[in-house]
Amino acid sequence: MKYAFILSIVSLVLYHDNVLSAAGAAGYLSAIFFLVTYREKPAMLAIACIAAAIITIMYFSWDFSLAGYMHIGIAWSMTITAFTAILTLVSLVYKIKNR
């Protein structure tokens, strides 16, 4: 999971710096690592896939070009970053609660 998170952060930084091709490629690579990490948990995979689809529809343009396909990778990066933050907060609250 740490490689997926690191690559998603790299993808978002590259997207912020307007390097779209590298950001999309890093986003797709982080998505592959995420899918391999959670391959045994279909509920988490479904949540992440639906969230990436929603982010893609809401924030990015719909065009069949290289830029359009790279936006999907960036949406995966956003999803993985948010998913990691949520899981971290939930586990922290769970540990504090059960102390």
C-alpha positions as CSV (number, residue, x, y, z in Angstrom):
1,M,0.0,0.0,0.0
2,K,2.9,2.4,0.7
3,Y,4.0,2.2,-3.0
4,A,0.5,3.0,-4.2
5,F,0.3,6.0,-1.8
6,I,3.8,7.3,-2.7
7,L,3.0,7.0,-6.4
8,S,-0.3,8.7,-6.0
9,I,1.3,11.7,-4.2
10,V,3.9,11.9,-6.9
11,S,1.2,11.8,-9.5
12,L,-0.7,14.7,-7.8
13,V,2.5,16.8,-7.5
14,L,3.2,16.2,-11.2
15,Y,-0.4,17.1,-12.1
16,H,0.0,20.3,-10.1
17,D,3.1,21.1,-12.1
18,N,1.3,20.5,-15.4
19,V,3.2,17.4,-16.4
20,L,0.1,15.5,-17.5
21,S,1.6,12.4,-19.2
22,A,3.9,11.6,-16.2
23,A,1.1,12.3,-13.7
24,G,-1.3,10.0,-15.5
25,A,1.3,7.2,-15.9
26,A,2.1,7.5,-12.2
27,G,-1.6,7.4,-11.4
28,Y,-2.1,4.3,-13.4
29,L,0.9,2.6,-11.7
30,S,-0.4,3.5,-8.3
31,A,-3.8,2.1,-9.2
32,I,-2.1,-1.2,-10.2
33,F,-0.3,-1.4,-6.9
34,F,-3.5,-0.6,-5.1
35,L,-5.5,-3.3,-7.0
36,V,-2.8,-5.8,-6.2
37,T,-2.7,-4.9,-2.6
38,Y,-6.4,-5.2,-2.0
39,R,-7.2,-8.0,-4.4
40,E,-8.6,-10.2,-1.6
41,K,-11.0,-7.5,-0.4
42,P,-13.7,-6.9,-3.0
43,A,-15.6,-4.4,-0.9
44,M,-12.7,-2.0,-0.7
45,L,-11.9,-2.5,-4.4
46,A,-15.5,-1.7,-5.3
47,I,-15.5,1.5,-3.2
48,A,-12.2,2.7,-4.7
49,C,-13.4,1.9,-8.3
50,I,-16.7,3.7,-7.8
51,A,-14.9,6.7,-6.2
52,A,-12.4,6.9,-9.1
53,A,-15.3,6.9,-11.6
54,I,-17.1,9.6,-9.7
55,I,-14.0,11.8,-9.5
56,T,-13.3,11.3,-13.2
57,I,-16.9,12.3,-14.2
58,M,-17.0,15.3,-11.9
59,Y,-13.6,16.9,-12.3
60,F,-12.2,16.0,-15.7
61,S,-13.2,16.5,-19.3
62,W,-14.6,13.6,-21.4
63,D,-12.4,13.3,-24.5
64,F,-10.9,10.4,-26.2
65,S,-7.3,11.6,-26.3
66,L,-4.1,11.0,-24.4
67,A,-5.0,13.8,-22.0
68,G,-8.4,12.2,-21.4
69,Y,-6.8,8.9,-20.5
70,M,-4.2,10.5,-18.3
71,H,-7.0,12.3,-16.3
72,I,-8.3,8.8,-15.4
73,G,-4.9,8.0,-13.8
74,I,-5.0,11.3,-11.9
75,A,-8.5,10.5,-10.6
76,W,-7.1,7.2,-9.4
77,S,-4.3,9.1,-7.6
78,M,-6.9,11.3,-5.9
79,T,-8.9,8.3,-4.8
80,I,-6.0,6.4,-3.4
81,T,-4.7,9.4,-1.5
82,A,-8.2,10.1,0.0
83,F,-8.7,6.3,0.7
84,T,-5.3,6.1,2.5
85,A,-6.1,9.2,4.6
86,I,-9.5,7.8,5.6
87,L,-8.1,4.4,6.5
88,T,-5.4,6.1,8.6
89,L,-7.9,8.2,10.5
90,V,-10.2,5.3,11.1
91,S,-7.4,3.1,12.4
92,L,-6.1,5.9,14.6
93,V,-9.5,6.5,16.1
94,Y,-10.0,2.8,16.6
95,K,-6.6,2.5,18.5
96,I,-7.4,5.5,20.7
97,K,-10.9,4.2,21.4
98,N,-9.6,0.7,22.4
99,R,-6.8,2.0,24.6
